[in-house]
Amino acid sequence: MKIFVIFAAIAISMSGCSNRSVPESEFPSRTVSVNGHEYKFRIFVPANHDTSKPIPVMLYLHGSGARGEDNQSQVDGLRDFVREHPERFPFVIVLPQCRPELFWAGEMMDQAIAALDQTVKEFNADPDRLYLAGYSMGGFGVWQTAVTYPNKFAALVPIAGGIKPQGPLPAEQKAMLSDAVRKAADSDDPYKGFADAIGNTPVWVFHGGTDDVVKPEGSRQMVATLKANGNPNVRYTEFENVGHDSIGNAFNEPGLFEWLQKQTLPHPSPNR
């Protein structure tokens, strides 16, 4: 069976385990319950948030090096960017943490979505402006989550990800995949299967040109297929002479956050 999804063993650097304590004042902790299991996650809220206006929300899926239960490591990939450029983040960020030896599928995906939904309710956020971003293992998670929850996100930002596996998935991990991901992955052309499920959702894909952990060819093919499928809002940025550690390049890309803020879910005409 052709299962084109991520195997959890990916080496990363910037989203690796953190030795720095994450202050509650900067990234408050929250808890969500899924299937009787409690999961802690962090959020970021802009200091100048106007509570009278619905605010956009970004769900960020970290890479494999940040897996754990400390509710701290998953923040490392974003903390410095938020501190140095708070003006780029005029939205709430939700940072769930994937448990060890797992990946963004099954209950790990469920707890991420539950954390997002809970945050939307807490802040009376704008459900038409939900953004999904992820790095490495989280980049694979962006594609899988977008297929599993079509029309939920206004924009996708996969970084150093793809849809093909880095190795064979054991049967118990294959069982974690959603029916939608299985259907897309088992189609004659998995790239088209994913593109069909994603539809016209705006996407900006990032990859390092010399990435030898997750090859950029997969991102190139996914972008080409989305465009061939008629998606009018697909961007691809490949960083020359940059390897797998491309999250910094992506978040420093001019125009990324301005582009994100322009994206919103379309609504059918009231005359239809």
N, C-alpha and C positions, 0 to 999 in steps of 0.2 A: 504494500500500500504506500502511495506517495504522500508522505507527510512533510510538507515544506515549512517547518517551523524551527524555532531556535532550540538547540540543546543548551542546557544551563551553563556549561563550562566555558565561559568567555573571560579572558584576562583583561582587566581594565586598570586604569591608574587613578584618574581624577575622582571617580566615584568609589574609591576603595574605602576600607574601614577608617573611621575617624578617631583620632586621639584627642580631639578638641570637644569640649562640652558645648552643647547647643543651648543657649539661653532661652528661657521661656518668653522673655520680653521680645525677642526677635522672631522666633518660630514656635508659637504656642503648641502644646500637645493636645491631642484629641484622641478619643477612643470610639471605635465602632464595633458592633457585634455582627458576626456573620455565622450562621449555622451553629450558634451557641459558642463560638470562639471569639475572643476579644482581640482586636488588633489596634495598636497605637499608631498614630500618624502625626505628622507635623503640618502646620499651615503657616503661610506668610500673608499678612494683611498690610496693605499700604498705609503708611502713617497718616496720609491726608485723605483717607477714604471718606467719601460723603455718603453717610448712611441713608440719605433720602433718595439715592439713585441706585438702581440695580447695577451690580459690578460684575465684570467677567471673571471667570475662574479657569485656571490652568491646572490640569492633572499632569504631574510629572512622574514618569516611571524610571527609576534608577537602573544602573547596570549591575552585573552579578557581584562585583566586589563590595557592594554596599548591603548585601543581604544580611539579615540577622534579626535580632529582637531588641536592640539597644535603643531604637527610635532616635538615633542620632546620625548614623553613617549615611543615610539616604539624603541628608541635607548638604553634605560636603560638596557635591557637584554643583550646587547652586549658590551656596552661602556667600562666597566672595563676590560673585557677579551682582547679587542683590545689594550687598553692602556698598560696593563701588559705584553702582549705577541704579539707585532706587527709582529714578525717573523712568527707567525702561520697564518697570513692573507695576503698571497701574491696575493690577488685578490680583485677586487672591490666588495663591498657589497651594495646591494640595500635594503633600509628599508622603505617600504610603511606603511601607517597607516590606519587601518580599522576604519570606522566611528562608533559612538556609536550605540549600540543595533543591530549591524549587525555582520556578520561573513564572512569568506573568500569564498564567493560565489557571483554569479551575478556580479554586477558592482564593488564590492570590489575585486574580483578576476581579473576582467578586468583591473582595475587601477593598480594592482600589476604587471600584465604581461606587461601593457603599459609602466610602469616605468622601468621594466627590459629591454624591447626592446629599449627604448629611451637611456638608459645607454649604452647598447651594441653599438649603433650607435655613441654616443658621444665619447667613448673611443676606437672605432675600436676594440672592444673586440672579443674574440674567441667564436663564436656561438656554437662550438662543446664542449665547456667546461663551461656549465651553470649548477650551482648547486642550489638545492632547499632545504632549511632548515626551520624548524618552531617548535615552542614550544606550547604545550597545544592546545588552539584553533588553533594556527598556525600549530601544528602537524597534526591535522585533515585536515587543509588546504593543507598541503603537499600532503596527499593521494588524496584529491579531485582535486587539480591542476594537479597532475601527470596523473590522469585519463583523465582529460579534455584536456590536452596538451601532448599526448603521443609522445615520441621520441624527445621532446624539451630539456629535462634535461639529463645531463650526470651522475648525481647522486642525490639521495634523502636522507635527514637526518631528519626524523620525531622524535620529542622528546616529550614524555608524551602525545601522541596523539592516534588516533584509527579511526575506521570507524563507530562504533555504536554510536547512539545518547545518550546524557545524559538525554534526555527527549523528549516528542513529539514536532515535528515542526509544527507551525501554517501553514495554507495553503499558506500565502503570503511568508513565508520563503522557503517552499518546491518549490515554483515557481522560486526561485532564482537559483536552482541547474541546472547544465548543463545537456544536454541530455545524455552525456556519463556517468555522475555520476548516473543519474536516472536508466539508463540501467544496470549498474553494481550493484547498490543497490537493484534493483527489481529482480535480477536473483535468481534462486533457492538457490544458495550458494553465498551470497554477497562477502565473502572473495575471492572466486575464481573469481567472476566478477571483483573485483578490481585487482587481480593478473593478470588476462588475459589482462586487459587494460594496466597495467604497464609493462608487458612483462619481458624482461631481463635487464631493467634499474637497475644499481647497487643501493643497499639500505643498509644503516646502521641505524638501529632502536635503540632508547634508551628509557628506562623507569625505574622509581623507583619501586623497588620490593614491597614497602608498600604504594604505591600511592592509596589513597582512594577517590580521586577526579575523576581520569580517571584510571580505573583498568588496570593493566598490562596484563590481559588475552587477551585483544584485540590485543595488539602488538605481543604477543606470537603466537596467531592464524594467524595473517597476515604474520608473518615471516615463520611459518610452511607451509602456503599455497603457498607463493612465492617459497620456496624451492621445494615443491612437484610439482609445476608447471614447474620446470626446470630452474629457475633463478640461474645462477652459482655464483652470486656475491651478496649474502645477509648476513649481519652480524647483530647480536642482542646482545646488552649489557644491562643487567638488574642490577641495583645497589642495593645491599642488604641493608636493613634498611634505604632506602632513599624514601621519599614520593613524592609528586607531584612536588616539587621544585627541579627538576633534571637537569635543563639547565646547571648549573655550572659543575656538574659531567660530562655531555656530552662534553662540550667544553674543559674540562681538560682531556678527555680520550686520553691516549697515542696512537699516530698513526692516529687519526681521520683526521687531516688536510693533513698529508702525503698521506693517502688513497684517500682523495678527489682530490688531485692534479694529481693522476694517472688516474683518470676517464675521459674518452672522448667519445663522440658519435662515434659509429662504422660506417664505410662507406662500402657499398657493393663493391665487387671486380669489377674492370673495365671490367673483362672478362664475367661478367654475362649479 
